[in-house]
Amino acid sequence: MLKVLAVGTSVLILVTAGAGWWFYEHLNGNIHSLSLDGKGGSEKADAFGRTPINILVMGSDGRTSAEDCKLGGGCSQTGVQSGNGNADVEMVLHISADRSNATVMSIPRDTMTRVPACQDPGSGQSTPGYYGQINSALTYGPACQVATVHQLTGIPIDHFVKLDFSGVVKMSDAIGGVSVCVSDNVYDTYSHLKLSKGDHTLKGEAALEFVRSRHGFGDGSDLGRTTTQHLFLSAMMRNFKSAGTLTDPTAVYGLADAATKALTVDDGLGTVKKLISLASDVDKVPTKRMTFTTMQTAPDPNNRDRVVVGPGARTLFSTIADDQSLTTGSGEKSAAASATSSATAEPTASAVPAAQIAVTVENGTAVTGRASQIATALTDQGFSSATTTANAPSPAATTTLTYGSGEKGEAQTAAKALGLSSAHLQQGTGTGLTLVIGSDWPTGTSFPGGSSRPAPADTHAAVSNAHASTADDSKTCAQVSQYRTVSLGGVSMTPAQAYAAARDVPDSAS
């Protein structure tokens, strides 16, 4: 009996281990990964050697499978399409170096920007670069989309995750559905989302209809859609963290299998081990410290149906790039950052955001290109693009930063970014900031012996008009559009009116 028990136990261990190995290899085989080729820049480690994580999350509108054609429509004449489609959803996910906070920033698909020269290694399609709608860059491969967002925002992006229509369906089903609330009856005749006022749990196609709906919510544009997507993702994050989701082996298997089948990722995330590590990093961040925002926009003066980067966006970009949190430890939105120090050490940081500060940088050394080098360092930290360079009127032995009346705050922000102490600041008789680089600073972009740190985040400016919310907010409902954004039987009407008129159309969710 003991021999039988021992043999049986050994067989069970071998079978279990074999199943685990098969499962691991099965999941690895599901993953489709591509190289970024360094097109998104690279993150810098903090003083403790910890590195932030920035991931571009993309939702593709490509109908590249029969399943996507069925879900997205539009394939009746073209059939299954090749290529990547457009990135109709673009979100920069930032996880802080200390894993204490995270920010998700949506970039509206209608944003006009400069797409750099790119070539998709898969299809061979290439472009010398052009000015166009930001989501079109995915045509030339995920790395091109990453390069475009990096160029627009200045945020280093070291990873990407791409999801298609069927991927949204699989993920929502794997976690048992996502709970959402709508402020009124809604029928988006374009995405086919039809829901009654109140709370719903969305699975499958209903989940896809919700995240795709741009005519049902807000002002009927892509800006309204980003807000509802944030509500959906917040609910999904709460679901992930809820008791039982990650402790039920069946649920974990279904989720892992669905996720690895649904995603295309960069090769830095191309194994189960790396995806598990990423999930662990996300799990460390409390939902109250996960901030969802939308890039501030302004109307495109050349096309009323498109937008461009708006006021405040550069401050939001800098806050993310500098790994500065948009929430406090309690989860509340933080006030403008400030710091104190002695008069002879670091200057006090002001609440003036870097994006509002332009500096005239003058080269007072015999080293060619010093002014340009420092000016670039400032703009890379989010200072105004109006920053200029020149040669100093005469050689300078000492570096000075001169500011006009009432501009000491701006000077303190610039000094902190460059590692200059208060001894280098002086008030002048003119206006604006003028930095004269002396022979005491012949190399580098941080003053020798100084402590260069990013200009403090003005989080009020960063989240102003950015529709900021945190993932722990479970009480907010998606605001149904009050405008005539949909059409039924050739008649324009509001989504609520369409809901009332379409009695024969079943609701998306029970």
N, C-alpha and C positions, 0 to 999 in steps of 0.2 A: 504493500500500500504506500509506504514511504517513497519507494522508487517510482511508482506511478505518479504520486503527487509531485515529486521533484521533476520528473520528465514533463508532466503537464504544465508545471509552472514555467519551466524553461521554454517550452513551446509557446506559452502565452506571452512571455517576455519577448521572444523573437518575433512573434506575429505583431505584437503591439509596436515594437521598435520598427519593424518593416513597414507597418501602416504609417507610422509617423514619418519615416524617410520618404515613402511614396507620396504622402501628402505634401511634404516640403518640396520635393522635386516637381510635383504636379503644379503647385502654386508658382514656383519659379518659372515653369514652362508657360504659364499663363501670361507672364509679364512681357510687354513689348517696350523696349527701351531704345532711345536714340541719343546721340552725342550732342552736347551744347557747344562744343568747340570753343569754349571761353567767351562766347558772344555776350554773356550777361555780366561780365566783370567778375570780381571775386570779393568776398567779405573779408574784413579785417578783424582779427581777434582782439578782445579787450585785454586789460592788464593782467587778467588771470588766465589768459590763453583760451577763453571761451569765445565761440564764434556764433553770431546770429545766423538764422536760416531765412532766406527769402525764396519763395516759390511762386512762380507764375502759374495760376490755375486757369486753364482754358476750357471752355465749352464749345466744341466744334459743331457747326451746323451742317457738316458734310453728310451726304447720303451715300456712304461708302459700303453699305451692306443692305441686303434685302430687309433686314429688321429696321434699320434706320430709315429706309424708304417708306416702310409701312407707318412708322411713328411720325416722321417729319413731313411726309407727303412730297409732292413736287417731282416725282420720278416717273410719272405716267408716260412722258415723252422721252426723257433722257435715259431712264433705267438707272441701275446702280452706277454711281459716279466714282471716279478715281480722284486721288489727291487728298488734300487736308480740309477743304472747305474754308469757311471764315471763322474767326474766333469771336462768336457772338456773346460769349461771356469771358471777361478777363478780370481776374482778381489777383492782386499781389498779397500773398500771405507772408507776414513777417513774424517770426518767433524770436524773441529777444535772446541775447547771449546767455543770460542767467535763467532763461525759461520761466520768468515770473510773469510775463505779459505777452500778448500777441495783438497784431493789427491786421485786419483784412481790408484792403482798399480796392474798390471796384473802379474800373476805367470804362466809361460808357463806350459802346461799340461805335457810336457815331462821331467819336473824336477824330478831328483832322490833325495829322502830324506828318513828319518826315520819316519815311521808311528807308533804311539804309540799303546799300548793295548787299544782296543775298543770293544764295543758291541752295536749293533743296537737294541734298545728296541722294535722296530716294528717287524723286521724279526727274531730277536734272533741270527743273525750271529755275530760271535765274532772273534777276532784275538789277540794273545799275543803280537803283534807288529812285524814289519818286515821292511826291507829296500826295497823300491820299488818306482814306479812312483807315484807322488803326487796325481794325479787325481783318483787313485784307492781307496783312503781312503773313498770316498763317498759310496763304497760298504757296509761299516759298519755304515752308517747313516750320516746325515749332521753334527751332533755334533763331529763325528770322523774327518770329513774333517776340521772342525773349529780347533780342537785340533792339527791336523797335521800342519796347517798353522801357528797357534800360536807358536808351538814348533820350526818351521823353522825360523820364523821371529822375535820372541820376542814381537810382537805387540799384545796387549790385544784385543780380538775380542768379543764384547758383543752381537752381533746379526748376523743373516744370512738371506739371501734371495735366494731361489732356483727357477729356471725357467727352463721349458722343451721346446722342439721344438715348440709345439702348443702355448706355452706362448709367444714366440717371435713373432709369427704370429699375435696373438690377440692384443698384445701391439702396434705393428707397425700399424695395421689397425685402432686401436682406436684413434690414434693421426693424422690420415690422411696421413700416410706415412712418410718416413724419406729421406731427400735429401742427396745424396752422389755424389762424382765425382770419376771417374777412369781415370788413366793417358793414357790408351791405350785400344784397343779392348781386351776383356778378355772372355775366355770360360774355366771354371774349370770343367772338365769332371767328377770330383768326387762329388763336391757339386751341380753341374748342373747350377752354376751361369753363365749367358751369357749376357754381356753388351757391348754396343759400347762405344768408347772413349767419355768422357764428363760427363755431369750432368744427374742424374736420380733421380726420387722419387720412393723409394722402399716400397712396401706393401706386406703383406702376405708372400707367399713362397719365393718371390724374396728377401725380407729382411732376411729371415732365410738362404737362400743360400749365401748371402753376409757375414753374421757374421760367418758362418760355413766354408767359403772358406779358406783353408790353402795352396792350390796348386796354387791359382791364383795370389797371391801377394808376394812381398818381395822376399825371397830366397826359397819360397815354403814350409817353415817349420811353426811351430806353432808361431815362433817369428814374422813372417810377419803378421800372422792372428791377433795377439794382436793389432798391429798398426791399421789395418783396423777397428777392433772393437772399438777402441778409437775414430776414425773418425765418426763412426756410432753413438756412444753414445753422442759425442759432438753435432752432428746434432740433436739428440733427445732432448738433454737438451735445445738447442736453440729453438726448436719447443715448448717444454713445457712452456718456458718463453715468447714466442712470443705473441703479442696482439691477444686476442680472444680465445686462446686455453683453458684457465681456466675460461673464463667468459661466455662461451656458455654452458647453462645447458645440452643440448643434448650431447655435446662433453664430458662434465664432467661426465655425467652418463655413457656413453660408456666406457670412460677411467677407471672410478672407478670399473665398473662391470668386465671389461677385466682384470684389474690389480689384483683384489681380487680372480678371478678364476684362474689366471695364476701362482700365487705365492704360494710357501710354505715358511713360515717364522718361526723364533723362537717365543716362547710364549711372549717374551718381545715386539713383534711387532704384536701380534695376534688379534688386534681389529682395526676397522676402525679409531677410535679416535687416536690410536697410529701411524697408518700409515699416517694419515693426519698431525700429529705433525712432523713426519719424513719428509714428503714432504715439510712442511713449513720451516724446518731447512735447507733443501737442497736449497729451493728457495731463502733463504737469502744470499747465496753465489753467487757473480757475476761470470759469465762465464769466465771472464778473470783471475779469481783466482781459477779456477778448473783445476788442473794439472793432466794430464794423463801420466803415466809412465809404463814401463815394467821392472820387476826385471832383473838386470844384470845377465848374465849367462856365463858359460864356458863349452866347450865340456866335456862330461863324458869320462874320460880316459879308461873306461871299455866298452863303447858302443857309437859309433859315432852317433847313432840315438837319443841319450838322452843328457840332459844337467844337470849341477850342478850349485850351487850358484857361481856367478862370482865376480870379483873385483868390489868394489863399492856398492854391494848389502847390505852389513851390514850397511854402512853409510845411505843408503836409508831407511832401516828398522828402524834405530835409529831415523832418522828425523821424520818419521811418529809416532813412539811410543812416542817420546818426544813432539808431538803436535807442531812441528815447520814447518812453511809454506815454500813451494818451490817457492812462488811468493812474490813480494813486493806489497804494497798497490796499485801501478799502474798496477799490473798484470804482470810486467816483472819478469824474473827469478832473484831471489835475489843473491847477492854476499855472500861469506862466512861470517857467522855471527861473529860479534866482539862486545866487550863492553869495556868501560874504567872505571877505578876506582882509588882511591888513593893507594899509595904504601903500606899503612898499612891496607887497607880494603881488598876487594876481589881482587885476581889477575886478570890482564887483560886476557880476553879470546883470545886464539890464533886461527888461521885458521886450525890448525892441527886436522883432524877428529879423534874422539875417537877410531874408528875401527883400526887405525894405531898405537895405543899406547898400549904397554904392561907395566904392573907395577909389580914389585916384592914387595909383601906386607909381612912385618915382624911383628910378635907379640912381642911387648916389654912390655906387661902387664902380670898380673897373671891370666887373664881370658882366659880359654880354648876356642879355636875356633874363636878368634877375627880376626885373619888374614884371615881365610876362609870367615867370614861374610863380611868383607870389600871387598875382592876380588870378591865375588859374586855380591855385589852391583855395582862394576865397570863393570863387564861383562854384567850385566843386563841393564846397560846404554849404551851398545854398544862398550865398550873397548875390546881390542884384547883378544881372547881366550888363547893367550900365557901368560896372566897374571898368576903369580905363588904366592905361599905362603911359608913362612918359619918362624922359631922362630928367634927373634933378638939375636945377640951375647950376649947381656946383658940387664937387665931391663932398661926401658927408662921412664923418668918422663914426657918428652915432645914429642909430635908427630912431626915428621919431614918428609918432602918429598925432597929427594936429587936427583938431576939430573946431567947429564954429560954435557960436553961442547957442545953448540949448541942445547941443548934440553930444553931450558927454555919454549918454546912454548908448548911442550908436557906436561911439569910440570904444566903450568898454566891451561891447559884444565882439567887435572886430579884434580887439587886443586879446581877448580870451581865446578866440579861434586860432590866433597866431602864436600864442605863448608869450606875449609881451607883458611885462609888469607895468604897474602904474607909473614907474619912473620914466617910461617912454612916451607917456601921454602929455600933451600940452594944448591949452586952449589958444586958438589963433584969432585973428581979426576978421577973417573971411567966413565963408560958409562951406559946408561939406567936410568930408574926411580926406586928408592927404597923408599917405604913408611914404616916408622917405627911407629907403633901405640904405643903411650905412655900411661901412667896411667892417663893422662888428658882427655882420650877418652875411658872410660871403656865400654860404651854401645852405641848402635845405629849405623846407617850408615852415618849420617851427623854429622860433628864436632859440639860439644855443642856451641851454640851461633852463629854458622856459617850460611851461606845462601847457602844451597845445591841446585844447579840447574843443569839440564841436560847439558852436554857439548854442546856448540853451534853447530848448523848444518853447515856443509860445503856443501852448496847446489850445488856447482859446482861438487863436488865428488858424491853427492847423485843422480844427474841426468845425470852424465857422462855415455854415452852408454846406457841410459835408454829410449831413443826415446821419450823424454818429449815434450808435447804439451799442450796447454790450450784450453778450450772448446769454446772460442770465435773465434777460427781460422776456418773460413768458406771457405778459399781459397785453402786448401791443398787437393790434389787428392790422392786416394789410388794408390800406385805404383805397377803396374802390373809386375809380375815376368818376367825377361828376360831369365830365364833358362827353360830347357825342363822338366817342372814339371808335365805335364799332358800327357795323352795318348789317341789317337783316332784311332780306327781300328788297335790297336796293335802297333802303331807308336808313339814314344816319340816326343813331340814337345812343343813349348812355348804356353802359353795361347792365345797369339795373333794369332799364326799360327793355333791353334785349332779353333778360332773364324772364321777365313777365310775359313777353310776347312769344317766347319759345317753349310753350308748355309741353310740346310733344318731344322735346329734346331731353334725354335723361341727364340727371346731374352727374358730375364727374366722380363724386364720392357720396356714399350713403350717409 
